[in-house]
Amino acid sequence: MNNVTDISLADDSFISLHVQLHNQLRQLIHSGRWANASRIPSENELTSHLNISRSTVRLALQQAELEGLIERIAGRGTFVAYTPKDRESRLIAFVTGGIDAENHLLMLNGAEQEVRARGYQIVFSTAKNQTEEFQILERVEQDNIAGVLMWANGHSTRSDASKVARYQQVNVPIVLMDRKIAGFDCDCVTSDNYGGALALMHHLMDLGHQHIVFLTHNVLEIFPVMERYRAYRAALEECGLPTAEPWIIGLRDVEISASYALESSVDKKSLELQQIKDYMLNAPVRPTAIFALNDWLAVLALRAIKQLGLQVPDAISIAGFDDIELAVHLEVPLTTVAQNPFAIGKKAAQLLLDRLATNSTGAQLEFIPTELRVRSSTSTIKSMIERGR
């Protein structure tokens, strides 16, 4: 009998539990690890092992049954009802560091829309570090995967030659989403991070800001981070304005995730809030504007500034990048650069499926446009002076 321990779910994922369970059933059955006619764990076993409700289990099983993956036999149990045909793979793996933010879910939705339209199906996996990433990639052949869409772990983007070689050894096409891996020659779809950051910097400078700082986490080698910081420096240098070393917050070598940033923002004594306050209090020249790497770091900046007894944008303007759903609902609605993660996922899937269809060569780098969204968190220097900064 197939083991219930083959399945694990993530409580902190944006993806509902029944969708996660259905996804794992699909992968186990399509890969052949759960063979045709073999009995699958009972509802009671799944409910107990996964610590989820019976209704969640039933919903996942109903979807698997409608898909022709399983069949229920009264008095006997539930059995696998699918055999891969001629080992022709119709599965696309979607690999990410964790679907804990809406942009990850939107990328998955965009990819899934395109994949289904072309007769394929998505199975998704999370890799919390590069080791897990390699473990997933090494299983693609035995799991009967046709190709991989990957949002790389932050540390994967700065791999040495030996680790880059491990990506190159994967025997199915890989298309990267959002982040390039240095030295790994493959297709990649990302936002126009440089253009979006440049538009934001011009917005701040048009408001009269000359002392602008770039707020980031500790993993600086990630492609979007480098592009946004490159635009920050280029905009200031073009106008002959001073650049500053980035304000780096968080633990050493740790990329601040959405869930972590949210937890830190409500903890008045969090390391990140204290670091931002220290930067503000110790700056030789206090900045008039903060350009945060992303909206979650901008949320941290908004909280830290409020703890200092200062007002945004009266005392300082703050802007972010991403345009998360929360951005417009904050106490001070956030000026930010909107990405289109749905389009990134969709375009990445198109590139991957085209490569499978034509077996073409030559890596492509595609940029998805961004859009500046101006809200209340930024204002002119004149307004700040009038309000008594």
Contacts in CASP RR format, 6 or more apart in sequence:
PFRMAT RR
TARGET T0000
AUTHOR 0000-0000-0000
METHOD contacts of the structure
MODEL  1
MNNVTDISLADDSFISLHVQLHNQLRQLIHSGRWANASRIPSENELTSHL
NISRSTVRLALQQAELEGLIERIAGRGTFVAYTPKDRESRLIAFVTGGID
AENHLLMLNGAEQEVRARGYQIVFSTAKNQTEEFQILERVEQDNIAGVLM
WANGHSTRSDASKVARYQQVNVPIVLMDRKIAGFDCDCVTSDNYGGALAL
MHHLMDLGHQHIVFLTHNVLEIFPVMERYRAYRAALEECGLPTAEPWIIG
LRDVEISASYALESSVDKKSLELQQIKDYMLNAPVRPTAIFALNDWLAVL
ALRAIKQLGLQVPDAISIAGFDDIELAVHLEVPLTTVAQNPFAIGKKAAQ
LLLDRLATNSTGAQLEFIPTELRVRSSTSTIKSMIERGR
1 38 0 8 1.000
1 39 0 8 1.000
1 40 0 8 1.000
1 41 0 8 1.000
2 28 0 8 1.000
2 33 0 8 1.000
2 34 0 8 1.000
2 38 0 8 1.000
2 39 0 8 1.000
2 40 0 8 1.000
2 41 0 8 1.000
2 80 0 8 1.000
3 41 0 8 1.000
4 41 0 8 1.000
4 45 0 8 1.000
4 46 0 8 1.000
4 49 0 8 1.000
4 50 0 8 1.000
5 49 0 8 1.000
6 24 0 8 1.000
6 28 0 8 1.000
6 33 0 8 1.000
6 34 0 8 1.000
7 21 0 8 1.000
7 24 0 8 1.000
7 25 0 8 1.000
7 28 0 8 1.000
7 41 0 8 1.000
7 46 0 8 1.000
7 49 0 8 1.000
7 50 0 8 1.000
8 24 0 8 1.000
8 50 0 8 1.000
9 17 0 8 1.000
9 20 0 8 1.000
9 21 0 8 1.000
9 24 0 8 1.000
9 50 0 8 1.000
9 52 0 8 1.000
10 20 0 8 1.000
10 98 0 8 1.000
10 99 0 8 1.000
10 126 0 8 1.000
11 17 0 8 1.000
12 100 0 8 1.000
12 259 0 8 1.000
13 20 0 8 1.000
13 98 0 8 1.000
13 99 0 8 1.000
13 100 0 8 1.000
13 126 0 8 1.000
14 99 0 8 1.000
14 100 0 8 1.000
14 101 0 8 1.000
14 102 0 8 1.000
14 104 0 8 1.000
14 105 0 8 1.000
15 23 0 8 1.000
15 99 0 8 1.000
15 105 0 8 1.000
15 108 0 8 1.000
15 124 0 8 1.000
17 50 0 8 1.000
17 52 0 8 1.000
17 56 0 8 1.000
18 56 0 8 1.000
18 57 0 8 1.000
18 59 0 8 1.000
18 60 0 8 1.000
18 63 0 8 1.000
19 60 0 8 1.000
21 46 0 8 1.000
21 50 0 8 1.000
21 52 0 8 1.000
21 56 0 8 1.000
21 57 0 8 1.000
21 60 0 8 1.000
22 60 0 8 1.000
22 63 0 8 1.000
22 64 0 8 1.000
23 122 0 8 1.000
23 123 0 8 1.000
23 124 0 8 1.000
25 34 0 8 1.000
25 40 0 8 1.000
25 60 0 8 1.000
25 61 0 8 1.000
25 64 0 8 1.000
25 69 0 8 1.000
25 70 0 8 1.000
26 64 0 8 1.000
26 67 0 8 1.000
26 69 0 8 1.000
26 91 0 8 1.000
26 121 0 8 1.000
26 123 0 8 1.000
27 91 0 8 1.000
27 123 0 8 1.000
27 125 0 8 1.000
27 143 0 8 1.000
28 34 0 8 1.000
29 64 0 8 1.000
29 69 0 8 1.000
29 70 0 8 1.000
29 80 0 8 1.000
29 82 0 8 1.000
30 69 0 8 1.000
30 82 0 8 1.000
30 84 0 8 1.000
30 90 0 8 1.000
30 91 0 8 1.000
30 121 0 8 1.000
30 123 0 8 1.000
30 143 0 8 1.000
30 144 0 8 1.000
31 91 0 8 1.000
31 142 0 8 1.000
31 143 0 8 1.000
31 144 0 8 1.000
32 84 0 8 1.000
32 144 0 8 1.000
33 142 0 8 1.000
33 143 0 8 1.000
34 40 0 8 1.000
34 80 0 8 1.000
35 80 0 8 1.000
36 80 0 8 1.000
36 81 0 8 1.000
36 82 0 8 1.000
36 83 0 8 1.000
37 79 0 8 1.000
37 80 0 8 1.000
37 81 0 8 1.000
38 79 0 8 1.000
38 80 0 8 1.000
39 76 0 8 1.000
39 77 0 8 1.000
39 78 0 8 1.000
39 79 0 8 1.000
40 70 0 8 1.000
40 78 0 8 1.000
40 79 0 8 1.000
40 80 0 8 1.000
41 49 0 8 1.000
42 77 0 8 1.000
42 78 0 8 1.000
43 54 0 8 1.000
43 57 0 8 1.000
43 58 0 8 1.000
43 61 0 8 1.000
46 52 0 8 1.000
46 57 0 8 1.000
47 53 0 8 1.000
47 54 0 8 1.000
47 57 0 8 1.000
50 57 0 8 1.000
61 70 0 8 1.000
61 72 0 8 1.000
61 78 0 8 1.000
64 70 0 8 1.000
65 71 0 8 1.000
65 72 0 8 1.000
68 81 0 8 1.000
68 82 0 8 1.000
69 80 0 8 1.000
69 81 0 8 1.000
69 82 0 8 1.000
70 78 0 8 1.000
70 79 0 8 1.000
70 80 0 8 1.000
70 81 0 8 1.000
70 82 0 8 1.000
71 78 0 8 1.000
71 79 0 8 1.000
71 81 0 8 1.000
72 78 0 8 1.000
72 79 0 8 1.000
73 79 0 8 1.000
84 144 0 8 1.000
87 144 0 8 1.000
89 144 0 8 1.000
89 145 0 8 1.000
89 146 0 8 1.000
89 147 0 8 1.000
90 119 0 8 1.000
90 120 0 8 1.000
90 121 0 8 1.000
90 146 0 8 1.000
91 120 0 8 1.000
91 121 0 8 1.000
91 122 0 8 1.000
91 123 0 8 1.000
91 143 0 8 1.000
91 144 0 8 1.000
91 145 0 8 1.000
91 146 0 8 1.000
91 147 0 8 1.000
92 111 0 8 1.000
92 115 0 8 1.000
92 120 0 8 1.000
92 121 0 8 1.000
92 122 0 8 1.000
92 123 0 8 1.000
92 145 0 8 1.000
92 146 0 8 1.000
92 147 0 8 1.000
92 148 0 8 1.000
92 149 0 8 1.000
92 349 0 8 1.000
92 352 0 8 1.000
92 353 0 8 1.000
93 122 0 8 1.000
93 123 0 8 1.000
93 124 0 8 1.000
93 125 0 8 1.000
93 136 0 8 1.000
93 140 0 8 1.000
93 143 0 8 1.000
93 145 0 8 1.000
93 147 0 8 1.000
93 148 0 8 1.000
93 149 0 8 1.000
94 108 0 8 1.000
94 111 0 8 1.000
94 112 0 8 1.000
94 122 0 8 1.000
94 123 0 8 1.000
94 124 0 8 1.000
94 125 0 8 1.000
94 148 0 8 1.000
94 149 0 8 1.000
94 150 0 8 1.000
95 124 0 8 1.000
95 125 0 8 1.000
95 126 0 8 1.000
95 127 0 8 1.000
95 133 0 8 1.000
95 136 0 8 1.000
95 137 0 8 1.000
95 148 0 8 1.000
95 149 0 8 1.000
95 150 0 8 1.000
95 151 0 8 1.000
96 104 0 8 1.000
96 107 0 8 1.000
96 108 0 8 1.000
96 124 0 8 1.000
96 125 0 8 1.000
96 126 0 8 1.000
96 127 0 8 1.000
96 150 0 8 1.000
96 151 0 8 1.000
97 104 0 8 1.000
97 126 0 8 1.000
97 127 0 8 1.000
97 128 0 8 1.000
97 133 0 8 1.000
97 151 0 8 1.000
97 153 0 8 1.000
98 104 0 8 1.000
98 126 0 8 1.000
98 127 0 8 1.000
98 128 0 8 1.000
99 105 0 8 1.000
99 108 0 8 1.000
99 124 0 8 1.000
99 126 0 8 1.000
100 257 0 8 1.000
100 258 0 8 1.000
100 259 0 8 1.000
101 257 0 8 1.000
101 258 0 8 1.000
101 259 0 8 1.000
101 296 0 8 1.000
101 324 0 8 1.000
102 324 0 8 1.000
102 325 0 8 1.000
102 341 0 8 1.000
103 322 0 8 1.000
103 324 0 8 1.000
103 339 0 8 1.000
103 341 0 8 1.000
104 151 0 8 1.000
104 341 0 8 1.000
106 341 0 8 1.000
106 342 0 8 1.000
106 345 0 8 1.000
107 151 0 8 1.000
107 177 0 8 1.000
107 178 0 8 1.000
107 341 0 8 1.000
107 342 0 8 1.000
107 344 0 8 1.000
107 345 0 8 1.000
107 348 0 8 1.000
108 122 0 8 1.000
108 124 0 8 1.000
108 345 0 8 1.000
109 342 0 8 1.000
110 342 0 8 1.000
110 343 0 8 1.000
110 345 0 8 1.000
110 346 0 8 1.000
110 349 0 8 1.000
111 122 0 8 1.000
111 149 0 8 1.000
111 177 0 8 1.000
111 345 0 8 1.000
111 346 0 8 1.000
111 348 0 8 1.000
111 349 0 8 1.000
112 122 0 8 1.000
112 349 0 8 1.000
113 346 0 8 1.000
113 349 0 8 1.000
114 345 0 8 1.000
114 346 0 8 1.000
114 349 0 8 1.000
114 350 0 8 1.000
114 353 0 8 1.000
115 121 0 8 1.000
115 122 0 8 1.000
115 349 0 8 1.000
115 353 0 8 1.000
116 122 0 8 1.000
118 349 0 8 1.000
118 353 0 8 1.000
120 146 0 8 1.000
120 353 0 8 1.000
123 143 0 8 1.000
123 145 0 8 1.000
125 136 0 8 1.000
126 132 0 8 1.000
127 133 0 8 1.000
127 135 0 8 1.000
127 136 0 8 1.000
127 153 0 8 1.000
128 153 0 8 1.000
129 153 0 8 1.000
129 155 0 8 1.000
130 153 0 8 1.000
130 155 0 8 1.000
130 156 0 8 1.000
130 159 0 8 1.000
130 163 0 8 1.000
133 150 0 8 1.000
133 152 0 8 1.000
133 153 0 8 1.000
133 156 0 8 1.000
134 166 0 8 1.000
137 148 0 8 1.000
137 166 0 8 1.000
137 167 0 8 1.000
137 170 0 8 1.000
137 174 0 8 1.000
138 170 0 8 1.000
139 145 0 8 1.000
140 147 0 8 1.000
140 148 0 8 1.000
140 170 0 8 1.000
140 171 0 8 1.000
140 172 0 8 1.000
141 171 0 8 1.000
141 172 0 8 1.000
145 172 0 8 1.000
146 172 0 8 1.000
146 356 0 8 1.000
147 172 0 8 1.000
147 173 0 8 1.000
147 174 0 8 1.000
147 352 0 8 1.000
147 356 0 8 1.000
148 170 0 8 1.000
148 172 0 8 1.000
148 173 0 8 1.000
148 174 0 8 1.000
148 175 0 8 1.000
148 352 0 8 1.000
149 174 0 8 1.000
149 175 0 8 1.000
149 177 0 8 1.000
149 345 0 8 1.000
149 348 0 8 1.000
149 349 0 8 1.000
149 352 0 8 1.000
150 174 0 8 1.000
150 175 0 8 1.000
150 176 0 8 1.000
150 177 0 8 1.000
151 176 0 8 1.000
151 177 0 8 1.000
151 178 0 8 1.000
151 179 0 8 1.000
152 176 0 8 1.000
152 179 0 8 1.000
152 181 0 8 1.000
154 179 0 8 1.000
154 219 0 8 1.000
154 221 0 8 1.000
154 222 0 8 1.000
154 255 0 8 1.000
155 219 0 8 1.000
155 253 0 8 1.000
156 163 0 8 1.000
156 179 0 8 1.000
156 181 0 8 1.000
157 179 0 8 1.000
157 180 0 8 1.000
157 181 0 8 1.000
157 182 0 8 1.000
157 221 0 8 1.000
157 222 0 8 1.000
157 223 0 8 1.000
158 182 0 8 1.000
158 221 0 8 1.000
159 167 0 8 1.000
159 181 0 8 1.000
159 182 0 8 1.000
159 183 0 8 1.000
159 184 0 8 1.000
164 181 0 8 1.000
164 182 0 8 1.000
164 183 0 8 1.000
164 184 0 8 1.000
167 174 0 8 1.000
167 181 0 8 1.000
167 184 0 8 1.000
167 186 0 8 1.000
168 184 0 8 1.000
168 185 0 8 1.000
173 186 0 8 1.000
173 187 0 8 1.000
173 352 0 8 1.000
173 355 0 8 1.000
173 356 0 8 1.000
174 186 0 8 1.000
174 187 0 8 1.000
175 186 0 8 1.000
175 187 0 8 1.000
175 188 0 8 1.000
175 189 0 8 1.000
175 348 0 8 1.000
175 349 0 8 1.000
175 351 0 8 1.000
175 352 0 8 1.000
175 355 0 8 1.000
176 184 0 8 1.000
176 186 0 8 1.000
176 187 0 8 1.000
176 188 0 8 1.000
176 189 0 8 1.000
176 190 0 8 1.000
176 348 0 8 1.000
177 188 0 8 1.000
177 189 0 8 1.000
177 190 0 8 1.000
177 344 0 8 1.000
177 345 0 8 1.000
177 348 0 8 1.000
178 189 0 8 1.000
178 190 0 8 1.000
178 191 0 8 1.000
178 223 0 8 1.000
178 224 0 8 1.000
178 341 0 8 1.000
178 344 0 8 1.000
179 188 0 8 1.000
179 190 0 8 1.000
179 222 0 8 1.000
179 223 0 8 1.000
179 224 0 8 1.000
180 188 0 8 1.000
180 190 0 8 1.000
180 223 0 8 1.000
180 365 0 8 1.000
182 221 0 8 1.000
185 362 0 8 1.000
185 363 0 8 1.000
186 363 0 8 1.000
187 348 0 8 1.000
187 351 0 8 1.000
187 352 0 8 1.000
187 355 0 8 1.000
187 363 0 8 1.000
187 364 0 8 1.000
187 365 0 8 1.000
187 366 0 8 1.000
188 363 0 8 1.000
188 364 0 8 1.000
188 365 0 8 1.000
188 366 0 8 1.000
189 344 0 8 1.000
189 345 0 8 1.000
189 347 0 8 1.000
189 348 0 8 1.000
189 351 0 8 1.000
189 366 0 8 1.000
189 368 0 8 1.000
190 223 0 8 1.000
190 224 0 8 1.000
190 344 0 8 1.000
190 365 0 8 1.000
190 366 0 8 1.000
190 367 0 8 1.000
190 368 0 8 1.000
191 224 0 8 1.000
191 339 0 8 1.000
191 340 0 8 1.000
191 344 0 8 1.000
191 367 0 8 1.000
191 368 0 8 1.000
191 369 0 8 1.000
191 370 0 8 1.000
192 367 0 8 1.000
192 368 0 8 1.000
192 369 0 8 1.000
192 370 0 8 1.000
193 223 0 8 1.000
193 224 0 8 1.000
193 227 0 8 1.000
193 228 0 8 1.000
193 231 0 8 1.000
193 321 0 8 1.000
193 370 0 8 1.000
194 227 0 8 1.000
194 228 0 8 1.000
194 230 0 8 1.000
194 231 0 8 1.000
195 231 0 8 1.000
195 370 0 8 1.000
196 228 0 8 1.000
196 231 0 8 1.000
196 321 0 8 1.000
196 337 0 8 1.000
196 370 0 8 1.000
196 372 0 8 1.000
197 227 0 8 1.000
197 228 0 8 1.000
197 229 0 8 1.000
197 230 0 8 1.000
197 231 0 8 1.000
197 232 0 8 1.000
197 235 0 8 1.000
197 291 0 8 1.000
197 321 0 8 1.000
197 337 0 8 1.000
198 231 0 8 1.000
198 234 0 8 1.000
198 235 0 8 1.000
199 337 0 8 1.000
199 370 0 8 1.000
199 372 0 8 1.000
200 291 0 8 1.000
200 319 0 8 1.000
200 320 0 8 1.000
200 321 0 8 1.000
200 335 0 8 1.000
200 336 0 8 1.000
200 337 0 8 1.000
200 372 0 8 1.000
201 212 0 8 1.000
201 231 0 8 1.000
201 232 0 8 1.000
201 235 0 8 1.000
201 236 0 8 1.000
201 291 0 8 1.000
202 235 0 8 1.000
203 319 0 8 1.000
203 335 0 8 1.000
203 372 0 8 1.000
203 374 0 8 1.000
203 378 0 8 1.000
204 212 0 8 1.000
204 289 0 8 1.000
204 291 0 8 1.000
204 317 0 8 1.000
204 319 0 8 1.000
204 378 0 8 1.000
205 212 0 8 1.000
205 235 0 8 1.000
205 236 0 8 1.000
205 239 0 8 1.000
205 241 0 8 1.000
207 289 0 8 1.000
207 317 0 8 1.000
207 378 0 8 1.000
207 379 0 8 1.000
207 380 0 8 1.000
207 381 0 8 1.000
208 288 0 8 1.000
208 380 0 8 1.000
208 381 0 8 1.000
208 382 0 8 1.000
209 288 0 8 1.000
209 289 0 8 1.000
209 317 0 8 1.000
209 381 0 8 1.000
210 241 0 8 1.000
210 242 0 8 1.000
210 288 0 8 1.000
211 242 0 8 1.000
211 244 0 8 1.000
211 285 0 8 1.000
211 286 0 8 1.000
211 287 0 8 1.000
211 288 0 8 1.000
211 289 0 8 1.000
212 232 0 8 1.000
212 236 0 8 1.000
212 241 0 8 1.000
212 244 0 8 1.000
212 287 0 8 1.000
212 288 0 8 1.000
212 289 0 8 1.000
212 290 0 8 1.000
212 291 0 8 1.000
213 244 0 8 1.000
213 246 0 8 1.000
213 247 0 8 1.000
213 279 0 8 1.000
213 283 0 8 1.000
213 287 0 8 1.000
213 289 0 8 1.000
213 290 0 8 1.000
213 291 0 8 1.000
214 228 0 8 1.000
214 229 0 8 1.000
214 232 0 8 1.000
214 244 0 8 1.000
214 246 0 8 1.000
214 247 0 8 1.000
214 291 0 8 1.000
214 293 0 8 1.000
215 246 0 8 1.000
215 247 0 8 1.000
215 249 0 8 1.000
215 276 0 8 1.000
215 290 0 8 1.000
215 291 0 8 1.000
215 292 0 8 1.000
215 293 0 8 1.000
215 297 0 8 1.000
215 298 0 8 1.000
215 301 0 8 1.000
216 225 0 8 1.000
216 229 0 8 1.000
216 246 0 8 1.000
216 247 0 8 1.000
216 248 0 8 1.000
216 249 0 8 1.000
216 292 0 8 1.000
216 293 0 8 1.000
216 297 0 8 1.000
217 248 0 8 1.000
217 249 0 8 1.000
217 250 0 8 1.000
217 254 0 8 1.000
217 255 0 8 1.000
217 256 0 8 1.000
217 293 0 8 1.000
217 297 0 8 1.000
218 248 0 8 1.000
218 249 0 8 1.000
218 250 0 8 1.000
218 251 0 8 1.000
218 252 0 8 1.000
218 253 0 8 1.000
218 254 0 8 1.000
218 255 0 8 1.000
219 225 0 8 1.000
219 253 0 8 1.000
219 254 0 8 1.000
219 255 0 8 1.000
220 226 0 8 1.000
220 229 0 8 1.000
220 246 0 8 1.000
220 248 0 8 1.000
222 255 0 8 1.000
225 293 0 8 1.000
228 291 0 8 1.000
228 293 0 8 1.000
228 321 0 8 1.000
229 246 0 8 1.000
232 243 0 8 1.000
232 291 0 8 1.000
233 243 0 8 1.000
236 242 0 8 1.000
236 243 0 8 1.000
237 243 0 8 1.000
244 287 0 8 1.000
247 275 0 8 1.000
247 276 0 8 1.000
247 279 0 8 1.000
247 290 0 8 1.000
249 256 0 8 1.000
249 271 0 8 1.000
249 272 0 8 1.000
249 275 0 8 1.000
249 276 0 8 1.000
249 297 0 8 1.000
249 300 0 8 1.000
250 256 0 8 1.000
250 271 0 8 1.000
250 272 0 8 1.000
250 275 0 8 1.000
251 271 0 8 1.000
256 264 0 8 1.000
256 272 0 8 1.000
256 296 0 8 1.000
256 297 0 8 1.000
257 296 0 8 1.000
258 296 0 8 1.000
258 324 0 8 1.000
261 272 0 8 1.000
261 296 0 8 1.000
261 297 0 8 1.000
261 299 0 8 1.000
261 300 0 8 1.000
262 296 0 8 1.000
262 299 0 8 1.000
263 270 0 8 1.000
264 270 0 8 1.000
264 271 0 8 1.000
264 272 0 8 1.000
264 273 0 8 1.000
264 300 0 8 1.000
265 273 0 8 1.000
265 299 0 8 1.000
265 300 0 8 1.000
265 303 0 8 1.000
267 273 0 8 1.000
268 307 0 8 1.000
272 300 0 8 1.000
272 304 0 8 1.000
273 300 0 8 1.000
273 303 0 8 1.000
273 304 0 8 1.000
273 307 0 8 1.000
276 300 0 8 1.000
276 301 0 8 1.000
276 304 0 8 1.000
276 305 0 8 1.000
277 304 0 8 1.000
277 307 0 8 1.000
277 308 0 8 1.000
280 286 0 8 1.000
280 304 0 8 1.000
280 305 0 8 1.000
280 308 0 8 1.000
281 308 0 8 1.000
286 316 0 8 1.000
287 316 0 8 1.000
288 316 0 8 1.000
288 317 0 8 1.000
288 381 0 8 1.000
288 384 0 8 1.000
288 389 0 8 1.000
289 316 0 8 1.000
289 317 0 8 1.000
289 318 0 8 1.000
289 319 0 8 1.000
289 378 0 8 1.000
290 298 0 8 1.000
290 301 0 8 1.000
290 316 0 8 1.000
290 317 0 8 1.000
290 318 0 8 1.000
290 319 0 8 1.000
291 319 0 8 1.000
291 320 0 8 1.000
292 298 0 8 1.000
292 300 0 8 1.000
292 301 0 8 1.000
292 318 0 8 1.000
292 319 0 8 1.000
292 320 0 8 1.000
292 321 0 8 1.000
293 320 0 8 1.000
293 321 0 8 1.000
294 320 0 8 1.000
294 321 0 8 1.000
294 322 0 8 1.000
295 320 0 8 1.000
295 321 0 8 1.000
295 322 0 8 1.000
295 323 0 8 1.000
295 324 0 8 1.000
295 326 0 8 1.000
295 327 0 8 1.000
295 334 0 8 1.000
295 336 0 8 1.000
296 322 0 8 1.000
296 324 0 8 1.000
297 320 0 8 1.000
298 318 0 8 1.000
298 319 0 8 1.000
298 320 0 8 1.000
298 327 0 8 1.000
298 334 0 8 1.000
298 336 0 8 1.000
298 377 0 8 1.000
299 326 0 8 1.000
299 330 0 8 1.000
299 334 0 8 1.000
301 318 0 8 1.000
302 312 0 8 1.000
302 318 0 8 1.000
302 330 0 8 1.000
302 331 0 8 1.000
302 332 0 8 1.000
302 334 0 8 1.000
302 377 0 8 1.000
305 311 0 8 1.000
305 312 0 8 1.000
305 315 0 8 1.000
305 316 0 8 1.000
305 318 0 8 1.000
306 312 0 8 1.000
310 316 0 8 1.000
311 387 0 8 1.000
312 318 0 8 1.000
312 332 0 8 1.000
312 377 0 8 1.000
313 332 0 8 1.000
313 376 0 8 1.000
313 377 0 8 1.000
313 378 0 8 1.000
313 379 0 8 1.000
313 383 0 8 1.000
313 384 0 8 1.000
314 379 0 8 1.000
314 383 0 8 1.000
314 384 0 8 1.000
314 387 0 8 1.000
314 388 0 8 1.000
314 389 0 8 1.000
315 384 0 8 1.000
315 389 0 8 1.000
316 384 0 8 1.000
317 335 0 8 1.000
317 377 0 8 1.000
317 378 0 8 1.000
317 379 0 8 1.000
317 384 0 8 1.000
318 332 0 8 1.000
318 334 0 8 1.000
318 335 0 8 1.000
318 377 0 8 1.000
318 378 0 8 1.000
319 334 0 8 1.000
319 335 0 8 1.000
319 336 0 8 1.000
319 377 0 8 1.000
319 378 0 8 1.000
320 327 0 8 1.000
320 334 0 8 1.000
320 335 0 8 1.000
320 336 0 8 1.000
320 337 0 8 1.000
321 336 0 8 1.000
321 337 0 8 1.000
321 339 0 8 1.000
322 336 0 8 1.000
322 337 0 8 1.000
322 338 0 8 1.000
322 339 0 8 1.000
323 336 0 8 1.000
323 337 0 8 1.000
323 338 0 8 1.000
323 339 0 8 1.000
323 373 0 8 1.000
327 333 0 8 1.000
327 334 0 8 1.000
327 336 0 8 1.000
327 373 0 8 1.000
327 375 0 8 1.000
328 334 0 8 1.000
328 375 0 8 1.000
330 377 0 8 1.000
332 376 0 8 1.000
332 377 0 8 1.000
333 375 0 8 1.000
333 376 0 8 1.000
333 377 0 8 1.000
334 375 0 8 1.000
334 377 0 8 1.000
335 372 0 8 1.000
335 373 0 8 1.000
335 374 0 8 1.000
335 375 0 8 1.000
335 376 0 8 1.000
335 377 0 8 1.000
335 378 0 8 1.000
336 373 0 8 1.000
336 375 0 8 1.000
337 370 0 8 1.000
337 371 0 8 1.000
337 372 0 8 1.000
337 373 0 8 1.000
338 370 0 8 1.000
338 371 0 8 1.000
338 372 0 8 1.000
338 373 0 8 1.000
339 368 0 8 1.000
339 370 0 8 1.000
340 368 0 8 1.000
340 369 0 8 1.000
340 370 0 8 1.000
343 368 0 8 1.000
344 368 0 8 1.000
347 366 0 8 1.000
347 368 0 8 1.000
351 364 0 8 1.000
351 366 0 8 1.000
354 360 0 8 1.000
END
